[in-house]
Amino acid sequence: MKFNFSYSFIIKGAALSGVALFSFLNCSSTSSDSATENPSNGGGSSTGDPVQMWITKGDQSVKLQKQNDFTFSTSSTISQNIEVDASQVFQTVDGFGYTLTGGSVEVINQLSAAKKQELLNELFSSNGIGVSYLRISIGASDLNSEVFTYDDMPIGQTDPTLANFSLTKDNALIQMLKDILVINPTIKIVATPWTAPVWMKDNENSIGGSLRTQYYANYAQYFVKYIQAMKAQGITIDAVTPQNEPLHPGNNPSMYMTATDQANFVKNNLGPAFQTANLSTKIIVYDHNCDNTIYPISILNDAMASPFVDGSAFHLYAGDISALGTVHGLFPNKNVYFTEQWTSSTGEFSGDLDWHMKNVIIGSMRNWSKNALEWNVANNASFGPHTNGGCTQCKGAITVTGSSSYDKNVAYYIIGQASKFVPTGSKRISSTQSGNLSSVAFLTPSNKRVLIVQNSGSVNESFNIKFDGKYAVTGLSAKTTATFIF
């Protein structure tokens, strides 16, 4: 499933009102990387109130730590600006997060009860990084210990009535979702299958193969039963995609699904089945790489399929993040989503932080995405568990190292620089970019402005945050991410 685009695979002194310009470089607060200060209690406006600043440095010397506040003024001697314009409003944000794989659940459950609760709070509470969006697999993903679906049958047998449908093999996942919902009851969940039950497939194998046309209606009911069964457990599935990475049939599990097949499945079976069952769950098509916009465009162009489709989802193991903007430009009434990007066990913190902030967080948002998701939440020290043939180098946001210990990896900070400060319901607003400085800005439901800036250069950059005709002088050291709240 994962091929490239972790950094390891890519060749790719003024003062203001008496405040020293580069206080951001060395004057961090005593906050740890799990600092619990809630930025919504501070911040300010363009009238001289403080601007909060939280940074993560590529050299790992500072990780999601709050810096000294600074203020706006009416003038500046710095010529470089990032201008925020709250009058230009774009998409509403659904959230930031990860895929909670079965393997993630397995390793998190190896922690002691107290340590597990601590970790879940670190991830999902407002005192932690406030993850607001999760992706889960319908049945097993390749980061489960074993391959399964919710209706497996002995070889040669079928179950067209789905009489044997059961979520039992995902009981641990379901329980963890319930625990997470206690911490964040409004978290959004998108679910996607890696494969249909093998008896529905033309190769009767968990790897590759395609859904037999004769089972399209049965498979649509499989989705309906899944959503209803999860609802019965108190878990609302906000959206589904018909297939994870439909053009990558070599993973275990996986299933090949052409754009024509997906359009037919959606318009003739899945959409009508949801309609008949009175389900409000969104259908999001594609869920694969940015190098192929023809796939989602062809479905959105289908007059019978399009009414059932909320939008399309993308990964970035190939192509360019601008693909989301391209599709949105052609179909402005349809949403776009960014649903997966891995960090590799062979990756390097600084490069991964830089590339993912520029592309997954800033890039996806500037190209109209409703969400931004990294890949798996957690793994063990051997980058498992995974299926036979599944990803062996996928590095989670968390590495569980024992029953009472875990490490936070680069993906924790990539998501944290956004999720901690940009809650669900925030709206993207306009921000300019300059040279090595990439940016994206938001207006939160509590009327705070949040600006995320990545310095991809090799030298320190000083600049103004320009807002409402005033200037706040700040700067970033090389390969550093900052989130500003005002």
C-alpha positions in Angstrom: 0.0 0.0 0.0 2.8 2.4 0.8 5.5 3.1 -1.7 7.1 6.5 -1.4 6.8 10.1 -0.4 8.1 9.7 3.1 11.0 12.1 3.2 13.5 9.3 3.2 12.4 8.4 -0.3 12.4 11.9 -1.8 15.3 13.5 -3.7 13.8 16.4 -3.2 17.7 42.1 14.3 14.9 44.4 14.5 12.5 44.9 17.5 8.8 45.6 17.9 7.6 47.6 21.0 10.7 46.5 22.9 10.3 42.9 22.2 13.3 41.2 20.6 12.7 40.0 17.1 14.1 36.5 17.5 12.7 35.6 20.9 11.1 32.8 19.1 14.4 31.1 18.6 15.5 30.4 22.1 12.8 31.5 24.6 10.4 28.6 24.8 8.2 28.2 27.8 8.5 25.4 30.2 5.7 23.6 28.5 6.5 20.0 27.5 5.6 18.4 24.2 2.3 17.4 25.9 1.6 20.9 27.2 -2.0 21.2 28.3 -2.5 24.9 27.8 -5.7 25.5 25.8 -5.0 28.2 23.2 -8.7 29.1 23.0 -8.3 30.7 26.5 -5.6 33.1 25.2 -4.9 34.6 21.8 -6.0 38.0 20.9 -6.7 40.3 17.9 -5.0 42.8 15.8 -5.3 45.5 18.5 -2.2 44.7 20.5 -3.5 41.6 22.3 -0.9 38.7 22.4 -0.3 36.2 19.7 0.4 32.7 20.8 3.1 30.6 19.1 3.6 26.9 19.3 6.5 25.3 17.4 8.1 22.0 16.4 11.7 22.1 15.2 13.1 19.6 12.7 16.1 19.0 14.9 13.7 17.8 17.6 15.0 20.2 20.2 11.5 21.6 20.5 8.3 19.6 20.0 4.9 21.3 20.1 6.0 23.8 22.7 4.5 27.2 23.4 6.8 30.1 22.9 6.7 33.6 24.3 3.6 35.7 23.2 4.1 38.7 21.0 1.9 41.5 19.8 0.7 43.4 16.7 1.7 47.0 16.0 1.0 49.6 13.4 4.4 49.3 11.6 7.3 47.1 11.0 10.9 47.3 9.6 10.6 43.7 8.2 9.7 43.5 4.5 8.5 39.9 4.3 4.8 39.4 5.1 2.4 36.6 5.5 -1.0 38.3 5.2 -4.1 36.8 6.7 -7.4 37.9 5.4 -10.4 36.7 7.3 -12.9 38.2 4.8 -11.9 35.5 2.2 -13.5 32.2 3.5 -13.1 28.8 1.9 -14.1 25.3 3.1 -15.2 24.2 6.5 -12.8 21.8 8.2 -14.1 18.4 9.4 -10.9 17.5 11.3 -7.3 16.1 11.5 -6.2 12.7 12.6 -5.1 9.2 11.6 -6.3 5.7 10.7 -7.1 3.7 13.8 -6.0 0.3 12.5 -6.6 -3.0 14.2 -2.9 -3.3 14.8 -2.9 0.1 16.5 -5.7 -1.1 18.8 -3.7 -4.3 19.5 -0.5 -2.5 20.6 -2.3 0.3 22.6 -4.2 -2.5 24.5 -0.8 -3.9 25.6 -0.3 -0.8 27.7 -1.4 -0.8 31.4 -4.9 0.6 32.0 -3.5 3.9 33.3 -0.9 4.3 30.6 -3.5 3.5 27.9 -5.9 6.2 29.3 -3.0 8.6 29.4 -2.2 8.0 25.7 -5.8 8.2 24.6 -6.1 11.5 26.4 -2.8 12.7 24.8 -4.3 11.9 21.4 -8.0 12.8 21.6 -8.6 15.3 24.5 -8.5 19.1 24.2 -5.7 18.9 26.8 -3.7 16.7 24.3 -3.6 17.3 20.6 -7.4 17.0 20.1 -7.6 14.6 17.2 -10.9 15.2 15.6 -11.1 12.7 12.7 -10.4 9.0 12.4 -10.4 6.5 9.5 -11.1 2.9 10.2 -11.1 -0.2 8.1 -14.2 -2.2 7.3 -12.8 -5.6 8.1 -9.0 -5.9 8.3 -6.5 -3.5 6.8 -2.9 -4.6 6.1 -2.0 -3.3 9.5 -4.0 -6.0 11.3 -2.5 -9.2 12.6 -4.7 -11.3 10.3 -6.9 -10.9 7.3 -10.7 -11.0 7.9 -14.0 -9.6 6.7 -17.3 -9.5 8.6 -18.7 -12.4 6.5 -15.9 -15.0 5.9 -17.0 -18.4 4.7 -15.3 -21.8 4.2 -13.8 -22.2 0.7 -16.5 -22.9 -1.8 -19.3 -21.6 0.3 -21.2 -18.3 -0.1 -23.6 -16.3 2.1 -25.6 -14.0 -0.2 -28.2 -13.2 2.5 -25.3 -12.2 4.9 -26.7 -14.4 7.5 -23.2 -14.9 9.0 -22.4 -11.2 9.1 -20.7 -10.3 12.4 -18.4 -7.6 13.8 -17.0 -9.9 16.4 -13.4 -9.9 15.1 -13.4 -6.1 15.5 -14.7 -6.1 19.1 -11.4 -4.6 20.4 -11.6 -1.8 17.8 -15.2 -1.1 18.7 -14.4 -0.9 22.4 -11.5 1.5 21.8 -13.8 3.7 19.7 -16.2 3.8 22.6 -13.4 4.8 24.9 -12.4 7.6 22.4 -16.0 8.8 22.1 -16.0 9.3 25.9 -13.1 11.7 25.4 -14.3 13.3 22.2 -18.0 12.5 21.5 -18.0 14.5 18.3 -15.1 12.8 16.5 -15.8 12.1 12.9 -15.2 8.6 11.4 -14.7 7.5 7.8 -14.7 3.8 7.1 -13.3 1.9 4.1 -12.8 -1.7 3.2 -9.5 -3.2 2.0 -11.4 -6.1 0.4 -14.9 -7.6 0.1 -15.4 -11.1 1.5 -13.4 -13.4 -0.8 -16.5 -15.4 -1.8 -17.7 -12.3 -3.5 -14.5 -11.9 -5.6 -13.6 -13.3 -8.9 -10.3 -14.7 -7.7 -11.6 -15.9 -4.3 -8.5 -14.5 -2.6 -7.8 -11.7 -0.1 -5.2 -10.2 -2.5 -6.4 -8.4 -5.6 -9.3 -9.7 -7.7 -12.5 -7.8 -8.4 -16.0 -7.8 -7.0 -18.2 -10.2 -9.0 -21.1 -8.2 -10.6 -23.5 -10.8 -9.3 -22.6 -9.7 -5.7 -22.9 -5.9 -6.2 -26.2 -5.8 -4.4 -25.1 -8.1 -1.6 -22.0 -6.0 -1.1 -24.1 -2.9 -0.8 -26.1 -4.6 1.9 -22.8 -5.5 3.6 -22.1 -1.8 3.9 -25.6 -1.1 5.2 -25.4 -3.9 7.8 -22.0 -2.5 8.9 -23.2 1.0 9.4 -26.3 -0.2 11.2 -24.3 -2.6 13.4 -21.8 0.2 14.3 -24.7 2.5 15.1 -26.1 -0.1 17.4 -22.8 0.1 19.3 -23.1 3.8 19.6 -20.6 4.6 16.8 -21.7 6.8 13.9 -20.0 6.3 10.6 -19.9 9.7 9.0 -18.7 8.5 5.6 -17.5 5.5 3.7 -15.4 5.0 0.6 -16.2 2.0 -1.5 -12.6 0.8 -1.7 -9.2 1.6 -0.3 -6.7 2.2 -3.1 -8.8 0.6 -5.8 -5.9 0.6 -8.3 -3.5 -1.2 -6.0 -4.4 -4.9 -6.0 -1.1 -6.1 -4.6 -1.6 -5.4 -0.9 -2.9 -8.0 1.6 -5.9 -7.5 1.8 -6.8 -5.5 -1.4 -9.3 -5.5 -4.2 -9.2 -4.0 -7.7 -12.0 -1.7 -8.7 -12.0 0.4 -11.9 -13.6 3.8 -12.1 -16.4 2.3 -14.2 -17.0 -0.5 -11.8 -17.1 1.9 -8.8 -19.5 4.2 -10.6 -21.8 1.3 -11.4 -21.6 0.0 -7.8 -22.4 3.5 -6.4 -25.2 4.4 -8.7 -26.9 1.0 -9.0 -26.3 -0.5 -5.6 -24.6 1.4 -2.8 -26.3 4.7 -3.2 -29.8 3.2 -3.6 -29.2 0.9 -0.7 -28.3 3.8 1.6 -31.3 5.6 0.4 -33.6 2.7 1.1 -32.1 2.2 4.5 -32.5 5.9 5.2 -28.7 6.2 5.9 -27.2 9.7 5.9 -23.6 8.3 5.7 -21.7 10.0 3.0 -20.2 8.2 0.0 -16.7 9.4 -0.9 -15.2 7.9 -4.1 -11.7 7.0 -5.2 -9.5 7.0 -2.0 -6.2 6.7 -3.9 -3.3 8.7 -5.3 -3.2 12.3 -6.6 -1.7 11.1 -9.9 -5.1 10.1 -11.2 -7.8 12.7 -11.3 -9.6 11.0 -14.2 -10.9 8.3 -11.8 -12.9 10.6 -9.5 -13.8 13.0 -12.3 -15.4 10.2 -14.3 -17.6 9.2 -11.4 -18.5 12.8 -10.6 -19.4 13.3 -14.3 -21.8 10.3 -14.2 -25.2 11.9 -14.0 -26.6 8.8 -12.1 -23.7 8.3 -9.7 -22.9 11.9 -8.8 -26.1 12.6 -6.8 -25.1 9.8 -4.3 -21.5 11.1 -4.0 -20.4 13.6 -1.4 -16.9 13.9 -2.9 -13.6 12.2 -3.5 -10.6 11.2 -1.3 -6.9 11.2 -2.1 -3.5 9.9 -0.9 -0.2 11.3 -2.0 2.1 8.3 -2.8 2.2 9.6 -6.3 1.1 12.8 -8.0 0.8 16.3 -6.6 -1.4 17.7 -3.8 -2.8 20.2 -6.3 -5.0 17.4 -7.7 -7.5 18.0 -4.9 -7.8 21.6 -6.1 -8.2 20.5 -9.7 -11.1 18.2 -8.9 -12.7 20.8 -6.6 -12.4 23.4 -9.3 -14.3 21.2 -11.7 -16.9 20.2 -9.1 -17.1 23.0 -6.6 -20.3 21.5 -5.1 -18.5 18.3 -4.2 -16.0 17.9 -1.3 -12.5 16.7 -1.4 -10.7 14.8 1.4 -7.1 13.7 2.2 -7.4 10.3 3.9 -3.9 8.8 4.1 -0.2 9.4 4.1 2.4 7.2 5.8 5.7 8.0 7.6 8.4 5.4 7.1 10.5 3.5 9.6 13.5 4.7 7.5 12.4 8.3 7.4 14.1 11.2 9.1 12.2 13.5 11.5 13.2 16.9 10.0 12.5 15.9 6.4 9.2 14.1 7.2 8.0 17.1 9.3 8.8 19.5 6.5 7.3 17.5 3.6 4.2 16.4 5.5 3.5 19.9 6.8 3.8 21.4 3.3 1.8 18.8 1.6 -0.5 16.8 4.0 -1.5 19.7 6.2 -0.9 23.0 4.4 -1.1 21.6 0.9 -4.3 19.6 1.3 -6.1 22.5 3.1 -5.0 25.1 0.5 -6.5 22.7 -2.1 -9.9 22.6 -0.4 -9.6 19.4 1.6 -12.1 18.9 4.4 -9.7 16.8 6.5 -6.0 15.8 6.7 -5.2 12.3 7.9 -1.8 10.6 8.5 -1.7 6.8 8.4 -1.7 4.5 11.4 -2.0 5.7 15.0 0.4 3.1 16.6 2.7 0.2 16.1 5.2 -1.8 18.1 9.0 -1.4 18.0 9.1 -3.9 15.0 6.6 -1.7 13.0 4.0 -4.4 13.4 1.5 -5.9 13.6 0.7 -6.3 9.9 -0.7 -9.0 7.7 1.5 -11.4 5.7 2.3 -9.1 2.8 1.2 -5.9 4.5 3.3 -2.9 5.2 6.5 -3.6 7.0 7.9 -0.1 7.3 4.8 1.9 8.3 5.7 4.0 11.3 2.8 5.1 13.5 2.3 8.4 15.3 3.0 6.3 18.4 5.4 3.4 19.1 4.4 1.3 22.0 7.6 0.1 23.6 6.3 -1.7 26.7 3.3 -2.0 29.0 4.1 1.3 30.6 5.9 3.3 27.8 5.4 4.7 24.4 7.2 7.1 22.1 5.7 10.0 20.1 6.9 10.0 16.5 6.9 12.7 13.8 3.3 12.0 12.7 2.1 12.9 16.2 3.6 16.4 15.8 2.5 16.8 12.1 -1.1 16.3 13.1 -0.8 18.0 16.5 0.4 21.3 15.0 -3.0 21.5 13.4 -5.5 19.4 15.4 -4.7 21.0 18.7 -5.6 24.5 17.4 -8.0 24.0 14.5 -11.2 22.3 15.8 -14.0 20.8 13.7 -16.1 23.5 12.2 -13.2 25.9 11.6 -13.2 27.6 8.2 -10.1 28.1 6.1 -9.4 31.8 5.4 -6.9 33.4 3.1 -3.2 33.6 3.8 -0.3 34.5 1.5 2.9 32.5 1.1 6.5 33.8 0.7 9.6 32.2 -0.5 10.4 29.2 1.8 7.4 29.9 4.0 4.3 27.9 3.3 1.1 28.8 5.2 -2.5 28.1 5.7 -5.0 30.0 8.0 -8.3 29.3 9.7 -11.0 31.1 11.6 -12.2 28.9 14.5 -15.7 28.6 15.9 -14.6 30.7 18.9 -13.5 33.5 16.5 -9.7 32.9 16.8 -7.4 33.1 13.8 -5.0 30.2 13.5 -2.0 30.5 11.1 0.2 27.5 10.4 3.6 28.3 8.8 6.4 25.9 7.7 9.9 27.2 7.0 11.3 24.7 4.5 14.5 26.7 4.0 17.9 26.1 5.4 18.2 29.5 7.1 16.2 31.4 9.7 13.3 33.5 8.2 12.0 36.7 9.8 8.6 37.9 8.7 5.4 39.8 9.7 2.1 38.3 10.3 0.0 41.0 8.6 -3.6 41.2 9.7 -6.2 44.0 9.5 -3.5 46.5 8.6 -1.2 45.7 11.5 2.0 43.7 11.8 3.3 41.1 14.3 7.0 40.5 13.8 8.1 37.0 14.3 10.3 34.4 12.5 11.1 30.7 12.2 14.4 28.8 12.3 15.1 26.4 9.4 12.9 23.3 9.0 10.5 24.5 11.7 6.7 24.5 12.0 4.8 27.1 13.9 1.1 27.6 14.7 0.1 31.1 15.6 -3.2 31.9 17.4 -4.6 35.4 17.7 
